[in-house]
Amino acid sequence: MTEYRKIALVTGGNQGIGYEICRQLGAAGVKVLVGARDSARGAEAVRRLSADGAEADVIEIDVTDEAQVTKAAAAIAQRYGRLDILVNNAGVLLPEERPGSSSAELVSQVYETNVLGVIRATKAMLPLLRRSAAGRIVNMSSSLASLQLHGDPSFELGAFLMLGYNSSKTAVNALTVLLAKDLADDGIKVNAADPGYCATGMTGYASSRTAAEGARTPVRLALLPDNGPTGGFFADSGPVPW
Ligand SMILES: NC(=O)c1ccc[n+]([C@@H]2O[C@H](COP(=O)([O-])OP(=O)(O)OC[C@H]3O[C@@H](n4cnc5c(N)ncnc54)[C@H](OP(=O)(O)O)[C@@H]3O)[C@@H](O)[C@H]2O)c1
């Protein structure tokens, strides 16, 4: 087993902000495991990251598939023996009706990836994170999760009223707070990241903010020193209101 300084798993690491998180962690000397539900797309990301000088490997992981998540954890245990950083980045945004006419089926589909997927991946990877000297979990959230911001008439994204997506990220924030308290004695820090509105496949590239810019805060949280915060929700500008 090769000894690495730090090992990170980024779910949905093959494109968008997840890929940029892998690239920036790789540049910081972290061994990155690119979590991809499609192993060919994952392998292509690893090829690009390696060409860029990063130490990267692919891990097939669809966060909606319990058996595959368990298998991914077993593969990491066998190859590396531990995990230092888990970035729960995989997420979906489906075309939604207005909240008053949202279907329970559609909301449930979004939750399957954005909430239950995070719970599944975290539970499976926790035994490996506990073997780290300084475990870090970063949950990808969004300012759209913020109930306080939605109550502010000047909130610039206040017109995005996606019941499934927004509330899935609010649930991720709740999970972050509870998990941070539960894992405090294990020295594992858990924080939520708002990457800002970025140009990716999810947004139809409708933003001038790049995925690389969006990756900055999650990367900072992934590399927090021992005196860093836990149980918080952060953007580039600082804490985001709940
Ligand atoms: N872009 C923004 O403005 C923005 C703002 C706030 C928060 N976020 C959050 O940031 C994260 C990354 O978003 P993005 O904009 O980079 O989106 P993206 O370009 O659409 O990438 C999403 C990634 O998640 C993967 N994924 C989706 N479902 C999955 C599943 N069931 N299992 C494993 N992987 C799965 C995708 O895999 P495939 O390549 O196979 O589809 C892809 O790698 C998401 O959690 C998103 O909610 C984004």
Ligand as a Chemical Component Dictionary entry (heavy atoms), coordinates in Angstrom:
data_LIG
# 
_chem_comp.id                   LIG 
_chem_comp.type                 NON-POLYMER 
_chem_comp.pdbx_formal_charge   0 
_chem_comp.three_letter_code    LIG 
# 
loop_
_chem_comp_atom.comp_id 
_chem_comp_atom.atom_id 
_chem_comp_atom.alt_atom_id 
_chem_comp_atom.type_symbol 
_chem_comp_atom.charge 
_chem_comp_atom.model_Cartn_x 
_chem_comp_atom.model_Cartn_y 
_chem_comp_atom.model_Cartn_z 
_chem_comp_atom.pdbx_ordinal 
LIG N1  N1  N 0  -23.339 24.964 -10.463 1  
LIG C1  C1  C 0  -23.819 25.751 -9.509  2  
LIG O1  O1  O 0  -24.092 26.948 -9.725  3  
LIG C2  C2  C 0  -24.052 25.210 -8.121  4  
LIG C3  C3  C 0  -24.476 26.109 -7.137  5  
LIG C4  C4  C 0  -24.684 25.633 -5.836  6  
LIG C5  C5  C 0  -24.444 24.309 -5.554  7  
LIG N2  N2  N 1  -24.045 23.440 -6.532  8  
LIG C6  C6  C 0  -23.807 22.043 -6.151  9  
LIG O2  O2  O 0  -22.481 21.687 -6.511  10 
LIG C7  C7  C 0  -22.431 20.271 -6.816  11 
LIG C8  C8  C 0  -21.803 20.087 -8.191  12 
LIG O3  O3  O 0  -22.643 20.707 -9.147  13 
LIG P1  P1  P 0  -22.180 21.039 -10.638 14 
LIG O4  O4  O 0  -22.735 22.353 -10.953 15 
LIG O5  O5  O -1 -20.732 20.781 -10.801 16 
LIG O6  O6  O 0  -23.048 19.956 -11.433 17 
LIG P2  P2  P 0  -22.733 19.034 -12.683 18 
LIG O7  O7  O 0  -21.740 19.669 -13.589 19 
LIG O8  O8  O 0  -24.072 18.643 -13.200 20 
LIG O9  O9  O 0  -22.027 17.765 -12.024 21 
LIG C9  C9  C 0  -22.731 16.941 -11.148 22 
LIG C10 C10 C 0  -21.901 15.725 -10.856 23 
LIG O10 O10 O 0  -22.664 14.851 -9.996  24 
LIG C11 C11 C 0  -22.682 13.559 -10.577 25 
LIG N3  N3  N 0  -23.858 12.803 -10.164 26 
LIG C12 C12 C 0  -25.170 13.082 -10.365 27 
LIG N4  N4  N 0  -25.936 12.092 -9.841  28 
LIG C13 C13 C 0  -25.082 11.193 -9.294  29 
LIG C14 C14 C 0  -25.249 9.969  -8.607  30 
LIG N5  N5  N 0  -26.447 9.444  -8.394  31 
LIG N6  N6  N 0  -24.144 9.325  -8.167  32 
LIG C15 C15 C 0  -22.915 9.825  -8.374  33 
LIG N7  N7  N 0  -22.679 10.955 -9.054  34 
LIG C16 C16 C 0  -23.757 11.640 -9.500  35 
LIG C17 C17 C 0  -22.641 13.806 -12.087 36 
LIG O11 O11 O 0  -22.273 12.613 -12.756 37 
LIG P3  P3  P 0  -22.466 12.462 -14.369 38 
LIG O12 O12 O 0  -21.305 13.186 -15.008 39 
LIG O13 O13 O 0  -22.424 10.988 -14.568 40 
LIG O14 O14 O 0  -23.796 13.084 -14.716 41 
LIG C18 C18 C 0  -21.590 14.901 -12.126 42 
LIG O15 O15 O 0  -20.300 14.335 -12.008 43 
LIG C19 C19 C 0  -23.870 19.779 -6.723  44 
LIG O16 O16 O 0  -24.082 19.199 -5.449  45 
LIG C20 C20 C 0  -24.686 21.049 -6.873  46 
LIG O17 O17 O 0  -25.958 20.936 -6.287  47 
LIG C21 C21 C 0  -23.833 23.856 -7.803  48 
# 
loop_
_chem_comp_bond.comp_id 
_chem_comp_bond.atom_id_1 
_chem_comp_bond.atom_id_2 
_chem_comp_bond.value_order 
_chem_comp_bond.pdbx_ordinal 
LIG N1  C1  SING 1  
LIG C1  O1  DOUB 2  
LIG C1  C2  SING 3  
LIG C2  C3  SING 4  
LIG C2  C21 DOUB 5  
LIG C3  C4  DOUB 6  
LIG C4  C5  SING 7  
LIG C5  N2  DOUB 8  
LIG N2  C6  SING 9  
LIG N2  C21 SING 10 
LIG C6  O2  SING 11 
LIG C6  C20 SING 12 
LIG O2  C7  SING 13 
LIG C7  C8  SING 14 
LIG C7  C19 SING 15 
LIG C8  O3  SING 16 
LIG O3  P1  SING 17 
LIG P1  O4  DOUB 18 
LIG P1  O5  SING 19 
LIG P1  O6  SING 20 
LIG O6  P2  SING 21 
LIG P2  O7  DOUB 22 
LIG P2  O8  SING 23 
LIG P2  O9  SING 24 
LIG O9  C9  SING 25 
LIG C9  C10 SING 26 
LIG C10 O10 SING 27 
LIG C10 C18 SING 28 
LIG O10 C11 SING 29 
LIG C11 N3  SING 30 
LIG C11 C17 SING 31 
LIG N3  C12 SING 32 
LIG N3  C16 SING 33 
LIG C12 N4  DOUB 34 
LIG N4  C13 SING 35 
LIG C13 C14 SING 36 
LIG C13 C16 DOUB 37 
LIG C14 N5  SING 38 
LIG C14 N6  DOUB 39 
LIG N6  C15 SING 40 
LIG C15 N7  DOUB 41 
LIG N7  C16 SING 42 
LIG C17 O11 SING 43 
LIG C17 C18 SING 44 
LIG O11 P3  SING 45 
LIG P3  O12 DOUB 46 
LIG P3  O13 SING 47 
LIG P3  O14 SING 48 
LIG C18 O15 SING 49 
LIG C19 O16 SING 50 
LIG C19 C20 SING 51 
LIG C20 O17 SING 52 
# 
